[in-house]
Amino acid sequence: MPTISRFFGIVITMYWHGHLPPHFHATVGDDVALIDIEHPVVLRGRLPASRLKLVLAWAEIHRDELLANWRRAQNSEELVPIEPLR
């Protein structure tokens, strides 16, 4: 699963040929959450509350880039790194 961003101990990844709806995975330690791209909410899993706020804010900022990567992933194309939060 390609890593597309890392920030504040959070790793953002996306599977090729993932199931709908368009989503990405956010991991902090042993905690993992699947986050909807179009309407940033947790689809499954959990993250610490402070980290979840960062992930959701990042997803709002980078929605278009995430959707573009989702399309690439569905076509087995290389995913593009996305700027982390700073």
C-alpha positions as a LaTeX table, in Angstrom:
\begin{tabular}{lrrr}
\hline
Residue & $x$ (\AA) & $y$ (\AA) & $z$ (\AA) \\
\hline
Met1 & 0.00 & 0.00 & 0.00 \\
Pro2 & 1.73 & 3.19 & $-1.14$ \\
Thr3 & 2.41 & 5.94 & 1.37 \\
Ile4 & 1.28 & 9.29 & $-0.01$ \\
Ser5 & 2.01 & 11.53 & 2.99 \\
Arg6 & 3.45 & 11.59 & 6.52 \\
Phe7 & 3.06 & 14.26 & 9.18 \\
Phe8 & 3.06 & 14.46 & 12.99 \\
Gly9 & 3.44 & 10.68 & 13.36 \\
Ile10 & 0.54 & 10.00 & 10.96 \\
Val11 & 1.05 & 7.84 & 7.87 \\
Ile12 & $-1.39$ & 8.28 & 4.97 \\
Thr13 & $-1.71$ & 5.38 & 2.52 \\
Met14 & $-3.97$ & 4.30 & $-0.32$ \\
Tyr15 & $-4.56$ & 0.87 & $-1.86$ \\
Trp16 & $-4.61$ & 0.23 & $-5.59$ \\
His17 & $-8.07$ & $-0.96$ & $-6.67$ \\
Gly18 & $-9.62$ & $-0.05$ & $-3.31$ \\
His19 & $-13.31$ & $-0.54$ & $-2.66$ \\
Leu20 & $-15.80$ & 2.31 & $-2.84$ \\
Pro21 & $-16.33$ & 4.96 & $-1.58$ \\
Pro22 & $-13.05$ & 6.71 & $-2.42$ \\
His23 & $-10.98$ & 6.66 & 0.76 \\
Phe24 & $-7.51$ & 6.57 & 2.26 \\
His25 & $-5.99$ & 4.94 & 5.33 \\
Ala26 & $-4.51$ & 6.95 & 8.20 \\
Thr27 & $-2.28$ & 5.15 & 10.69 \\
Val28 & $-0.94$ & 6.32 & 14.03 \\
Gly29 & 0.95 & 3.56 & 15.85 \\
Asp30 & $-1.46$ & 0.61 & 16.07 \\
Asp31 & $-4.55$ & 2.73 & 15.32 \\
Val32 & $-5.89$ & 2.77 & 11.76 \\
Ala33 & $-8.85$ & 4.61 & 10.26 \\
Leu34 & $-10.35$ & 4.60 & 6.78 \\
Ile35 & $-11.28$ & 8.16 & 5.83 \\
Asp36 & $-13.81$ & 9.09 & 3.13 \\
Ile37 & $-12.24$ & 11.52 & 0.65 \\
Glu38 & $-15.30$ & 13.36 & $-0.67$ \\
His39 & $-16.79$ & 14.01 & 2.79 \\
Pro40 & $-13.90$ & 13.58 & 5.24 \\
Val41 & $-15.32$ & 11.31 & 7.94 \\
Val42 & $-14.17$ & 8.05 & 9.47 \\
Leu43 & $-15.65$ & 5.10 & 7.60 \\
Arg44 & $-14.08$ & 2.47 & 9.84 \\
Gly45 & $-11.49$ & 2.26 & 12.59 \\
Arg46 & $-10.24$ & 4.94 & 14.92 \\
Leu47 & $-7.45$ & 7.40 & 15.62 \\
Pro48 & $-6.60$ & 9.41 & 18.71 \\
Ala49 & $-8.87$ & 12.49 & 18.70 \\
Ser50 & $-6.02$ & 15.01 & 18.35 \\
Arg51 & $-4.58$ & 13.16 & 15.34 \\
Leu52 & $-8.00$ & 12.63 & 13.75 \\
Lys53 & $-8.58$ & 16.41 & 13.72 \\
Leu54 & $-5.29$ & 16.86 & 11.86 \\
Val55 & $-6.12$ & 14.13 & 9.34 \\
Leu56 & $-9.58$ & 15.54 & 8.62 \\
Ala57 & $-8.19$ & 19.07 & 8.17 \\
Trp58 & $-5.47$ & 17.74 & 5.85 \\
Ala59 & $-8.07$ & 15.80 & 3.84 \\
Glu60 & $-10.19$ & 18.95 & 3.37 \\
Ile61 & $-7.16$ & 20.89 & 2.12 \\
His62 & $-6.04$ & 18.13 & $-0.26$ \\
Arg63 & $-9.39$ & 16.70 & $-1.43$ \\
Asp64 & $-8.69$ & 17.26 & $-5.14$ \\
Glu65 & $-5.23$ & 15.68 & $-4.90$ \\
Leu66 & $-6.63$ & 12.72 & $-2.97$ \\
Leu67 & $-9.34$ & 12.15 & $-5.58$ \\
Ala68 & $-6.74$ & 12.36 & $-8.35$ \\
Asn69 & $-4.66$ & 9.73 & $-6.53$ \\
Trp70 & $-7.78$ & 7.59 & $-6.09$ \\
Arg71 & $-8.32$ & 7.64 & $-9.86$ \\
Arg72 & $-4.66$ & 6.76 & $-10.40$ \\
Ala73 & $-4.96$ & 3.87 & $-7.94$ \\
Gln74 & $-8.01$ & 2.50 & $-9.74$ \\
Asn75 & $-5.95$ & 2.47 & $-12.96$ \\
Ser76 & $-2.88$ & 0.88 & $-11.27$ \\
Glu77 & $-0.88$ & 4.06 & $-11.89$ \\
Glu78 & 1.83 & 5.47 & $-9.65$ \\
Leu79 & 0.45 & 7.60 & $-6.82$ \\
Val80 & 1.71 & 11.14 & $-6.29$ \\
Pro81 & 2.97 & 12.24 & $-2.85$ \\
Ile82 & 0.82 & 14.91 & $-1.18$ \\
Glu83 & 2.23 & 17.76 & 0.88 \\
Pro84 & 2.06 & 17.06 & 4.63 \\
Leu85 & 0.71 & 19.43 & 7.27 \\
Arg86 & 3.45 & 21.60 & 8.74 \\
\hline
\end{tabular}
